[in-house]
């Protein structure tokens, strides 16, 4: 699936940005936190989307009523 490839590339790009922020010595810890929070949120959304697409790939919907992938999602919070 092409969407999986794009999601994996996006996750890798976000990870690269996070690592670059972590190793940046010119930023204070509060600046790093401020810049990293949106990246970590984006990463969480991308990971969930990746899991959902993998689930759909492995378990295609069989009913005419549509997809129920969200009903199987486990919330970590």
C-alpha positions as MATLAB code, in Angstrom:
seq = 'XXXXXXXXXXXXXXXXXXXXXXXXXXXXXXXXXXXXXXXXXXXXXXXXXXXXXXXXXXXXXXXXXXXXXXXXXXXXX';
ca = [
       0.000    0.000    0.000;
       1.331    3.375   -0.979;
      -0.199    5.065    2.069;
       1.942    2.914    4.382;
       5.073    4.045    2.574;
       4.077    7.692    2.973;
       3.215    7.231    6.651;
       6.541    5.504    7.327;
       8.418    8.289    5.528;
       6.552   10.917    7.555;
       7.341    9.085   10.805;
      11.018    8.906    9.858;
      11.047   12.642    9.068;
       9.463   13.511   12.419;
      11.947   11.256   14.242;
      14.811   13.007   12.460;
      13.484   16.419   13.529;
      13.085   15.258   17.132;
      16.642   13.890   17.216;
      17.982   17.114   15.717;
      16.249   19.100   18.462;
      17.550   16.788   21.182;
      21.151   17.135   20.036;
      20.969   20.885   19.404;
      23.157   22.412   22.113;
      22.274   26.006   21.239;
      18.677   25.682   22.480;
      17.618   25.791   26.104;
      15.550   22.939   27.522;
      12.390   25.047   27.520;
      12.901   25.952   23.850;
      13.416   22.289   23.011;
      10.238   21.360   24.886;
       8.268   24.074   23.127;
       9.416   22.936   19.686;
       9.196   19.232   20.422;
       5.617   19.091   21.731;
       3.944   19.597   18.308;
       6.343   17.085   16.769;
       5.497   14.458   19.363;
       1.781   15.053   18.846;
       2.274   14.671   15.096;
       4.228   11.478   15.684;
       1.433   10.054   17.831;
      -1.163   10.782   15.128;
       1.044    9.271   12.419;
       1.660    6.131   14.480;
      -2.066    5.696   15.077;
      -2.802    6.205   11.373;
      -0.117    3.629   10.527;
      -1.651    1.123   12.948;
      -5.122    1.729   11.509;
      -3.969    1.287    7.906;
      -2.069   -1.895    8.818;
      -5.171   -3.210   10.568;
      -7.305   -2.449    7.524;
      -4.756   -4.080    5.251;
      -4.754   -7.238    7.367;
      -8.491   -7.198    8.145;
     -10.409   -5.647    5.250;
     -14.008   -4.693    6.084;
     -16.405   -7.449    5.089;
     -19.682   -5.782    5.960;
     -21.407   -3.294    3.684;
     -21.793   -0.894    6.617;
     -18.136    0.165    6.321;
     -15.028    0.172    8.411;
     -15.040   -0.144   12.179;
     -11.263    0.113   12.763;
     -11.713    2.939   15.269;
     -13.838    0.768   17.536;
     -10.848   -1.538   18.142;
      -8.419    1.263   18.995;
      -6.876    1.190   22.465;
      -6.523    4.615   24.036;
      -3.270    5.073   25.988;
      -4.402    8.123   27.889;
];
